[in-house]
């Protein structure tokens, strides 16, 4: 990864880390992946898509192969906020019990998921301000979690690239 893109990924990580969080409690993990790890992730994404029959894992794997880095932001644990608001589907926070789904755990405290979203938005905004192409993605994070590259109940990925054409939005349609 070039020094400039390494700096961008680092600044994105800072933006995610310092993003506002409910009650000032930080339950997020942040990790940057680059180099050969990206190729390994892309290969696993291709394999996962073929084995499960889930679509577009191959398409997103191509994006990862051509990325300079990927920032992962994950919810370390599903620790309910304690509002008893019912947004998760339970009447009381103490009733919220997550179970492993196909790719992530759930249900999750809606407020903690909002923390994750705000952190992702801050990181993507930082890349955008620096004119670095990026896109928030589910598929790379699901596979990275299965590979043990990222931990947590749920995760998202933000790959970054600096080329003359945005590889994350100008993609071939199958």
Residue frames as a rotation matrix with the C-alpha (Angstrom) as fourth column:
UNK 1
0.596 0.803 0.000 0.00
0.803 -0.596 0.000 0.00
0.000 0.000 -1.000 0.00
UNK 2
-0.073 -0.610 0.789 1.38
0.506 -0.704 -0.498 3.37
0.860 0.363 0.360 -0.93
UNK 3
-0.799 -0.345 -0.492 2.29
0.595 -0.336 -0.730 5.74
0.086 -0.876 0.474 1.87
UNK 4
-0.825 0.537 0.175 -0.51
-0.507 -0.841 0.190 8.11
0.249 0.068 0.966 0.91
UNK 5
0.032 0.894 -0.446 -3.17
-0.380 0.424 0.822 5.40
0.924 0.144 0.353 0.98
UNK 6
-0.276 -0.215 -0.937 -1.78
0.728 0.589 -0.350 4.08
0.627 -0.779 -0.006 4.24
UNK 7
-0.992 -0.081 -0.094 -2.22
0.121 -0.795 -0.594 7.56
-0.027 -0.601 0.799 5.69
UNK 8
-0.458 0.889 -0.005 -5.79
-0.686 -0.349 0.639 7.76
0.566 0.296 0.769 4.33
UNK 9
0.093 0.481 -0.872 -6.67
0.203 0.848 0.490 4.39
0.975 -0.223 -0.019 5.91
UNK 10
-0.604 -0.402 -0.688 -5.18
0.742 0.029 -0.669 5.61
0.289 -0.915 0.281 9.19
UNK 11
-0.950 0.290 0.111 -7.18
-0.307 -0.932 -0.191 8.83
0.048 -0.216 0.975 9.07
UNK 12
-0.131 0.928 -0.349 -10.34
-0.474 0.250 0.844 6.83
0.871 0.276 0.407 8.35
UNK 13
-0.112 0.016 -0.994 -9.60
0.647 0.760 -0.061 4.68
0.754 -0.650 -0.096 11.40
UNK 14
-0.930 -0.238 -0.279 -9.20
0.367 -0.618 -0.696 7.83
-0.007 -0.750 0.662 13.52
UNK 15
-0.661 0.743 0.105 -12.53
-0.636 -0.630 0.445 9.17
0.397 0.227 0.889 12.20
UNK 16
0.099 0.700 -0.707 -14.28
-0.041 0.713 0.700 5.90
0.994 -0.040 0.100 13.12
UNK 17
-0.383 -0.346 -0.856 -12.64
0.778 0.380 -0.501 5.81
0.499 -0.858 0.124 16.55
UNK 18
-0.950 -0.084 -0.302 -13.55
0.248 -0.791 -0.560 9.38
-0.192 -0.606 0.772 17.44
UNK 19
-0.531 0.832 0.158 -17.11
-0.065 -0.226 0.972 9.25
0.845 0.506 0.174 16.05
UNK 20
-0.384 0.449 0.807 -19.81
-0.912 -0.322 -0.255 9.90
0.146 -0.833 0.533 18.67
UNK 21
-0.609 0.200 -0.768 -21.05
0.116 0.980 0.164 6.82
0.785 0.010 -0.620 20.52
UNK 22
0.428 0.896 0.119 -24.02
-0.080 -0.093 0.992 6.27
0.900 -0.434 0.032 22.84
UNK 23
0.997 0.035 -0.070 -23.20
0.071 -0.021 0.997 7.12
0.033 -0.999 -0.023 26.44
UNK 24
0.454 -0.891 -0.023 -19.61
-0.885 -0.447 -0.132 7.66
0.107 0.081 -0.991 25.31
UNK 25
0.281 -0.295 0.913 -19.12
-0.356 0.852 0.385 3.88
-0.891 -0.433 0.134 25.45
UNK 26
0.011 -0.405 -0.914 -16.92
-1.000 -0.031 0.002 2.37
-0.029 0.914 -0.405 22.75
UNK 27
0.277 0.142 0.950 -17.83
-0.246 0.966 -0.073 -1.16
-0.929 -0.214 0.303 21.70
UNK 28
0.957 0.077 -0.279 -16.25
-0.285 0.074 -0.956 -0.92
-0.053 0.994 0.093 18.25
UNK 29
0.171 -0.929 0.328 -13.15
0.324 0.367 0.872 -2.61
-0.930 -0.042 0.364 16.89
UNK 30
0.849 -0.002 -0.528 -11.30
-0.440 -0.554 -0.706 -1.07
-0.291 0.832 -0.472 13.94
UNK 31
0.119 -0.824 0.553 -8.78
0.244 0.565 0.788 -2.82
-0.962 0.041 0.268 11.71
UNK 32
0.472 -0.090 -0.877 -7.01
-0.806 -0.447 -0.388 -1.99
-0.357 0.890 -0.283 8.44
UNK 33
0.382 -0.318 0.868 -6.10
0.331 0.924 0.193 -4.77
-0.863 0.214 0.458 6.03
UNK 34
0.592 -0.255 -0.765 -3.68
-0.735 -0.560 -0.383 -4.34
-0.331 0.789 -0.518 3.11
UNK 35
-0.370 -0.901 -0.228 -1.23
-0.906 0.295 0.305 -6.19
-0.207 0.319 -0.925 0.87
UNK 36
-0.836 -0.078 -0.543 -1.35
-0.289 0.904 0.316 -9.97
0.466 0.421 -0.778 0.58
UNK 37
-0.806 0.591 0.038 -4.15
0.197 0.328 -0.924 -10.14
-0.559 -0.737 -0.381 3.14
UNK 38
-0.135 0.772 -0.621 -6.44
-0.715 -0.510 -0.478 -8.49
-0.686 0.380 0.621 0.58
UNK 39
-0.367 -0.058 -0.929 -5.67
-0.833 0.464 0.300 -11.16
0.414 0.884 -0.218 -2.01
UNK 40
-0.978 0.009 -0.211 -6.30
0.103 0.891 -0.442 -13.90
0.184 -0.454 -0.872 0.54
UNK 41
-0.527 0.835 -0.157 -9.62
-0.093 -0.240 -0.966 -12.25
-0.845 -0.495 0.204 1.49
UNK 42
-0.119 0.477 -0.871 -10.65
-0.951 -0.306 -0.038 -11.91
-0.285 0.824 0.490 -2.17
UNK 43
-0.695 -0.192 -0.693 -9.90
-0.463 0.857 0.227 -15.59
0.550 0.479 -0.685 -2.83
UNK 44
-0.922 0.372 -0.109 -11.99
0.319 0.568 -0.759 -16.61
-0.220 -0.734 -0.642 0.20
UNK 45
-0.334 0.831 -0.444 -14.83
-0.492 -0.556 -0.670 -14.34
-0.804 -0.005 0.595 -0.96
UNK 46
-0.318 0.154 -0.935 -14.85
-0.912 0.221 0.347 -16.07
0.260 0.963 0.070 -4.37
UNK 47
-0.868 -0.106 -0.485 -14.86
-0.023 0.984 -0.174 -19.48
0.496 -0.140 -0.857 -2.67
UNK 48
-0.796 0.598 -0.093 -17.61
0.115 -0.001 -0.993 -18.50
-0.594 -0.802 -0.067 -0.21
UNK 49
-0.225 0.733 -0.642 -19.85
-0.827 -0.492 -0.272 -17.22
-0.515 0.470 0.717 -3.02
UNK 50
-0.416 0.007 -0.909 -19.41
-0.697 0.639 0.324 -20.42
0.583 0.769 -0.261 -5.03
UNK 51
-0.925 -0.049 -0.377 -19.97
0.156 0.856 -0.493 -22.71
0.347 -0.515 -0.784 -2.04
UNK 52
-0.685 0.682 -0.258 -23.05
0.238 -0.125 -0.963 -20.92
-0.689 -0.721 -0.077 -0.71
UNK 53
-0.295 0.563 0.772 -24.57
0.948 0.072 0.309 -19.80
0.118 0.823 -0.555 -4.01
UNK 54
0.411 0.396 -0.821 -24.74
0.551 -0.825 -0.122 -16.23
-0.726 -0.403 -0.558 -2.69
UNK 55
0.604 -0.071 0.794 -24.46
0.760 -0.248 -0.600 -13.67
0.240 0.966 -0.096 -5.45
UNK 56
0.789 -0.275 0.549 -21.91
-0.046 -0.918 -0.393 -10.91
0.612 0.285 -0.738 -6.06
UNK 57
0.788 -0.614 0.034 -19.20
0.035 0.100 0.994 -12.24
-0.614 -0.783 0.100 -3.75
UNK 58
0.156 -0.731 0.665 -17.07
0.936 0.324 0.136 -12.69
-0.315 0.601 0.735 -6.89
UNK 59
0.462 0.092 0.882 -17.79
0.552 -0.808 -0.205 -9.13
0.694 0.581 -0.425 -8.04
UNK 60
0.937 -0.083 0.338 -16.90
-0.300 -0.686 0.663 -7.65
0.177 -0.723 -0.668 -4.65
UNK 61
0.610 -0.770 0.187 -13.82
0.462 0.537 0.706 -9.90
-0.644 -0.345 0.683 -4.47
UNK 62
0.203 -0.509 0.836 -12.55
0.921 -0.191 -0.339 -8.21
0.333 0.839 0.430 -7.65
UNK 63
0.714 0.096 0.693 -13.00
-0.048 -0.981 0.186 -4.84
0.698 -0.166 -0.696 -5.93
UNK 64
0.909 -0.388 0.149 -10.97
-0.142 0.049 0.989 -6.08
-0.391 -0.920 -0.011 -2.96
UNK 65
0.418 -0.777 0.470 -8.19
0.842 0.526 0.119 -7.34
-0.340 0.346 0.874 -5.27
UNK 66
0.003 -0.374 0.928 -7.89
0.767 -0.595 -0.242 -3.86
0.642 0.712 0.285 -6.77
UNK 67
0.917 0.342 0.204 -8.12
0.113 -0.715 0.690 -1.94
0.382 -0.610 -0.694 -3.49
UNK 68
-0.026 -0.941 0.338 -5.21
-0.299 -0.315 -0.901 -0.31
0.954 -0.124 -0.273 -1.70
UNK 69
-0.980 -0.189 0.063 -6.60
-0.112 0.260 -0.959 -1.15
0.165 -0.947 -0.276 1.74
UNK 70
-0.025 0.987 -0.157 -9.80
0.200 0.159 0.967 -2.12
0.980 -0.007 -0.201 3.54
UNK 71
-0.788 -0.077 0.611 -10.97
-0.541 -0.387 -0.747 -0.61
0.294 -0.919 0.263 6.81
UNK 72
-0.260 0.710 -0.654 -13.12
0.438 0.690 0.575 -2.90
0.860 -0.137 -0.491 8.94
UNK 73
-0.672 0.191 0.716 -15.35
-0.678 -0.547 -0.490 -1.58
0.298 -0.815 0.497 11.70
UNK 74
-0.326 0.534 -0.780 -17.11
0.226 0.845 0.484 -4.12
0.918 -0.018 -0.396 13.88
UNK 75
0.376 0.510 0.774 -19.32
-0.756 -0.314 0.575 -4.20
0.536 -0.801 0.267 16.95
UNK 76
-0.606 -0.795 0.029 -17.10
-0.644 0.469 -0.604 -6.02
0.467 -0.385 -0.796 19.45
UNK 77
-0.884 0.396 -0.247 -20.01
0.467 0.768 -0.438 -7.32
0.016 -0.502 -0.865 21.52
UNK 78
-0.224 0.897 0.382 -23.73
0.208 -0.339 0.917 -6.83
0.952 0.285 -0.111 21.72
UNK 79
-0.740 -0.045 -0.671 -23.90
0.671 -0.121 -0.731 -4.90
-0.048 -0.992 0.120 24.97
UNK 80
0.157 0.894 0.420 -27.38
0.843 -0.343 0.415 -3.33
0.515 0.288 -0.807 25.13
UNK 81
-0.466 -0.337 0.818 -27.52
0.092 -0.938 -0.334 0.35
0.880 -0.080 0.468 26.02
UNK 82
-0.793 0.177 -0.583 -30.06
0.609 0.227 -0.760 -0.16
-0.002 -0.958 -0.287 28.80
UNK 83
-0.882 0.470 0.006 -32.92
-0.467 -0.877 0.111 2.01
0.057 0.095 0.994 27.56
UNK 84
-0.631 0.675 0.381 -35.54
0.406 0.706 -0.580 -0.76
-0.661 -0.211 -0.720 27.41
UNK 85
-0.506 0.361 -0.783 -36.75
-0.596 -0.803 0.015 0.95
-0.623 0.474 0.622 24.22
UNK 86
0.291 0.667 0.686 -37.83
0.012 0.714 -0.700 -2.15
-0.957 0.212 0.200 22.29
UNK 87
0.388 -0.148 -0.910 -36.01
-0.858 -0.419 -0.298 -1.21
-0.337 0.896 -0.290 19.06
UNK 88
-0.699 -0.707 -0.107 -34.32
-0.708 0.664 0.241 -4.64
-0.099 0.244 -0.965 19.05
UNK 89
-0.226 0.705 -0.672 -37.66
-0.390 0.567 0.726 -6.40
0.893 0.426 0.148 19.31
UNK 90
-0.340 0.079 -0.937 -37.51
0.764 0.604 -0.227 -7.11
0.548 -0.793 -0.266 23.05
UNK 91
0.698 0.674 0.242 -39.34
0.362 -0.624 0.692 -5.21
0.618 -0.395 -0.680 25.78
UNK 92
0.895 -0.439 0.079 -36.34
-0.260 -0.368 0.893 -5.12
-0.363 -0.820 -0.444 28.13
UNK 93
0.347 -0.859 -0.376 -32.64
-0.877 -0.156 -0.454 -4.97
0.331 0.487 -0.808 27.35
UNK 94
-0.351 -0.508 0.787 -31.98
-0.793 0.608 0.038 -7.94
-0.498 -0.611 -0.616 29.64
UNK 95
0.473 0.611 0.635 -34.13
-0.130 0.761 -0.636 -10.06
-0.871 0.218 0.440 27.30
UNK 96
0.709 -0.233 -0.666 -31.89
-0.705 -0.204 -0.679 -9.40
0.022 0.951 -0.309 24.29
UNK 97
0.197 -0.632 0.750 -30.08
-0.140 0.739 0.659 -12.62
-0.970 -0.235 0.058 23.50
UNK 98
0.223 -0.211 -0.951 -28.15
-0.961 -0.210 -0.179 -12.76
-0.162 0.955 -0.250 20.26
UNK 99
0.480 -0.148 0.865 -27.56
0.108 0.988 0.110 -15.96
-0.871 0.041 0.490 18.35
UNK 100
-0.617 -0.768 -0.171 -25.28
-0.154 -0.095 0.983 -16.70
-0.772 0.633 -0.060 15.44
UNK 101
0.620 0.755 -0.214 -26.98
-0.334 0.007 -0.943 -16.15
-0.710 0.656 0.256 12.09
UNK 102
0.872 -0.252 0.420 -25.63
0.483 0.582 -0.654 -17.14
-0.080 0.773 0.630 8.67
UNK 103
0.243 -0.808 0.537 -23.08
0.509 -0.365 -0.779 -14.31
0.826 0.463 0.323 8.59
UNK 104
-0.604 -0.388 0.696 -23.47
-0.295 -0.703 -0.648 -12.28
0.740 -0.596 0.310 11.78
UNK 105
-0.778 0.356 -0.518 -25.08
0.628 0.417 -0.657 -12.37
-0.018 -0.837 -0.548 15.22
UNK 106
-0.708 0.584 0.397 -28.47
-0.429 -0.803 0.415 -10.93
0.560 0.124 0.819 15.96
UNK 107
0.674 0.372 0.638 -30.69
0.496 -0.868 -0.018 -9.43
0.547 0.328 -0.770 17.07
UNK 108
-0.455 -0.878 -0.150 -28.51
0.812 -0.340 -0.474 -6.55
0.365 -0.337 0.868 18.19
UNK 109
0.035 0.374 -0.927 -29.09
0.678 -0.690 -0.253 -3.44
-0.734 -0.620 -0.278 20.26
UNK 110
0.603 0.302 0.738 -30.26
0.785 -0.390 -0.482 -0.87
0.142 0.870 -0.473 17.71
UNK 111
0.967 -0.235 -0.095 -28.33
-0.197 -0.933 0.302 1.90
-0.159 -0.274 -0.949 19.45
UNK 112
0.148 -0.953 0.263 -25.04
-0.074 0.255 0.964 -0.02
-0.986 -0.162 -0.033 19.21
UNK 113
0.044 -0.060 0.997 -25.72
0.924 0.382 -0.018 -0.66
-0.380 0.922 0.073 15.54
UNK 114
0.921 0.274 0.278 -26.28
0.355 -0.885 -0.301 3.09
0.164 0.376 -0.912 15.12
UNK 115
0.587 -0.796 -0.149 -22.86
-0.319 -0.397 0.861 3.65
-0.744 -0.458 -0.487 16.74
UNK 116
-0.146 -0.616 0.774 -21.40
0.530 0.612 0.587 1.34
-0.835 0.496 0.237 14.09
UNK 117
0.398 0.407 0.822 -23.19
0.917 -0.180 -0.355 3.26
0.003 0.896 -0.445 11.33
UNK 118
0.989 -0.068 -0.133 -22.02
-0.050 -0.990 0.134 6.65
-0.141 -0.125 -0.982 12.56
UNK 119
0.215 -0.972 0.096 -18.43
-0.185 0.056 0.981 5.39
-0.959 -0.229 -0.167 12.74
UNK 120
-0.115 -0.201 0.973 -18.68
0.824 0.527 0.206 3.98
-0.554 0.826 0.105 9.20
UNK 121
0.756 0.471 0.455 -20.11
0.645 -0.658 -0.389 7.26
0.116 0.587 -0.801 7.92
UNK 122
0.808 -0.517 -0.282 -17.32
-0.290 -0.766 0.573 9.23
-0.513 -0.381 -0.769 9.56
UNK 123
-0.105 -0.889 0.447 -14.68
0.141 0.431 0.891 6.96
-0.984 0.156 0.080 8.01
UNK 124
0.051 0.195 0.980 -16.27
0.968 0.233 -0.097 7.06
-0.247 0.953 -0.176 4.53
UNK 125
0.953 0.304 0.008 -16.63
0.302 -0.940 -0.161 10.84
-0.042 0.156 -0.987 4.78
UNK 126
0.436 -0.870 -0.230 -12.94
-0.254 -0.364 0.896 11.16
-0.863 -0.333 -0.379 5.62
UNK 127
-0.331 -0.527 0.782 -11.98
0.597 0.525 0.607 9.15
-0.731 0.668 0.141 2.53
UNK 128
0.397 0.600 0.695 -14.35
0.918 -0.255 -0.304 11.24
-0.005 0.759 -0.652 0.43
UNK 129
0.910 -0.110 -0.399 -12.93
-0.008 -0.969 0.248 14.53
-0.414 -0.222 -0.883 1.68
UNK 130
-0.014 -0.999 -0.034 -9.51
-0.323 -0.027 0.946 13.23
-0.946 0.024 -0.323 0.62
UNK 131
0.299 0.269 -0.915 -10.91
-0.938 -0.091 -0.334 12.28
-0.173 0.959 0.225 -2.83
UNK 132
-0.855 -0.517 0.039 -10.28
-0.510 0.852 0.116 8.59
-0.093 0.079 -0.993 -2.25
UNK 133
-0.115 0.840 -0.531 -12.88
-0.685 0.320 0.655 6.24
0.720 0.438 0.538 -3.72
UNK 134
-0.960 -0.121 0.252 -14.60
-0.273 0.604 -0.749 4.03
-0.062 -0.788 -0.612 -1.17
UNK 135
-0.111 0.966 -0.233 -17.76
-0.581 0.127 0.804 2.08
0.807 0.225 0.547 -0.53
UNK 136
-0.379 0.084 0.922 -19.26
-0.857 0.345 -0.383 0.57
-0.350 -0.935 -0.059 2.60
UNK 137
-0.160 0.222 -0.962 -19.63
-0.663 0.698 0.271 -3.18
0.731 0.681 0.035 1.96
UNK 138
0.543 0.464 0.700 -21.15
-0.815 0.493 0.305 -6.17
-0.203 -0.736 0.645 3.70
UNK 139
0.942 -0.013 -0.336 -19.62
-0.127 0.911 -0.393 -9.09
0.311 0.413 0.856 1.76
UNK 140
0.030 -0.992 -0.121 -15.91
-0.118 0.117 -0.986 -8.55
0.993 0.044 -0.113 2.53
UNK 141
-0.341 -0.123 0.932 -16.74
-0.892 -0.271 -0.363 -8.13
0.297 -0.955 -0.018 6.22
UNK 142
0.697 0.658 0.286 -18.83
-0.711 0.687 0.151 -11.30
-0.097 -0.308 0.946 6.39
UNK 143
0.789 -0.451 -0.417 -16.00
0.150 0.800 -0.581 -13.37
0.596 0.396 0.699 4.91
UNK 144
-0.211 -0.890 0.405 -13.27
-0.323 -0.328 -0.888 -11.61
0.923 -0.318 -0.218 6.93
UNK 145
0.071 0.332 0.941 -15.26
-0.997 -0.011 0.079 -12.47
0.037 -0.943 0.330 10.06
UNK 146
0.955 0.294 -0.021 -15.49
-0.295 0.955 -0.032 -16.13
0.011 0.037 0.999 9.02
UNK 147
0.464 -0.864 -0.197 -11.72
0.218 0.327 -0.920 -16.10
0.859 0.384 0.340 8.41
UNK 148
0.567 -0.214 -0.796 -11.07
0.820 0.051 0.570 -14.64
-0.081 -0.975 0.205 11.86
UNK 149
-0.396 -0.718 0.572 -9.56
0.761 -0.606 -0.233 -11.46
0.514 0.343 0.786 10.42
UNK 150
-0.579 0.307 0.755 -12.15
-0.490 -0.871 -0.022 -9.36
0.651 -0.383 0.655 12.24
UNK 151
-0.810 0.315 -0.494 -14.07
0.570 0.619 -0.540 -10.09
0.135 -0.719 -0.681 15.42
UNK 152
-0.862 0.499 -0.088 -17.45
-0.388 -0.762 -0.518 -8.99
-0.326 -0.413 0.851 16.66
UNK 153
-0.242 0.894 0.376 -21.18
0.197 0.425 -0.884 -9.48
-0.950 -0.140 -0.279 16.36
UNK 154
0.757 0.429 0.493 -21.42
0.593 -0.134 -0.794 -7.57
-0.275 0.893 -0.356 13.07
UNK 155
-0.233 -0.879 -0.416 -18.87
0.338 -0.474 0.813 -5.86
-0.912 0.049 0.407 10.85
UNK 156
0.923 0.372 0.096 -18.67
0.222 -0.313 -0.924 -3.73
-0.314 0.874 -0.371 7.73
UNK 157
-0.068 -0.965 0.252 -15.83
0.831 0.085 0.550 -3.07
-0.552 0.247 0.796 5.34
UNK 158
0.861 0.203 -0.467 -14.75
-0.086 -0.846 -0.526 0.10
-0.502 0.493 -0.710 3.55
UNK 159
0.179 -0.816 0.549 -12.28
0.908 0.352 0.228 -0.65
-0.379 0.458 0.804 0.76
UNK 160
0.591 -0.050 -0.805 -10.35
-0.139 -0.990 -0.040 2.30
-0.795 0.135 -0.592 -0.67
UNK 161
0.096 -0.520 0.849 -8.82
0.928 0.355 0.112 2.96
-0.360 0.777 0.517 -4.05
UNK 162
0.284 -0.056 -0.957 -7.35
-0.171 -0.985 0.006 5.92
-0.944 0.162 -0.289 -5.93
UNK 163
-0.546 -0.357 0.758 -7.65
0.671 0.356 0.651 5.42
-0.502 0.864 0.045 -9.68
UNK 164
-0.980 0.124 -0.153 -9.07
-0.188 -0.814 0.549 7.43
-0.056 0.567 0.821 -12.54
UNK 165
-0.236 0.939 -0.251 -12.40
-0.465 0.118 0.877 5.57
0.853 0.324 0.409 -12.31
UNK 166
-0.235 0.223 0.946 -14.31
-0.961 0.090 -0.260 4.61
-0.143 -0.971 0.193 -9.16
UNK 167
-0.769 -0.173 -0.615 -14.03
-0.371 0.905 0.209 0.81
0.520 0.389 -0.760 -9.10
UNK 168
-0.916 0.402 -0.007 -16.75
0.217 0.480 -0.850 0.44
-0.338 -0.780 -0.527 -6.47
UNK 169
-0.057 0.946 -0.318 -19.56
-0.133 -0.323 -0.937 2.10
-0.989 -0.011 0.144 -8.39
UNK 170
0.235 0.063 -0.970 -18.52
-0.959 -0.148 -0.242 1.71
-0.159 0.987 0.026 -12.03
UNK 171
-0.545 -0.392 0.741 -18.79
-0.405 0.897 0.177 -2.06
-0.734 -0.204 -0.648 -11.95
UNK 172
-0.821 0.245 -0.515 -19.85
-0.438 0.307 0.845 -4.37
0.365 0.920 -0.145 -14.76
UNK 173
-0.009 0.903 0.431 -23.43
-0.915 0.166 -0.367 -5.60
-0.403 -0.397 0.824 -14.56
UNK 174
-0.930 -0.312 0.193 -23.86
-0.241 0.915 0.323 -9.36
-0.277 0.254 -0.927 -14.84
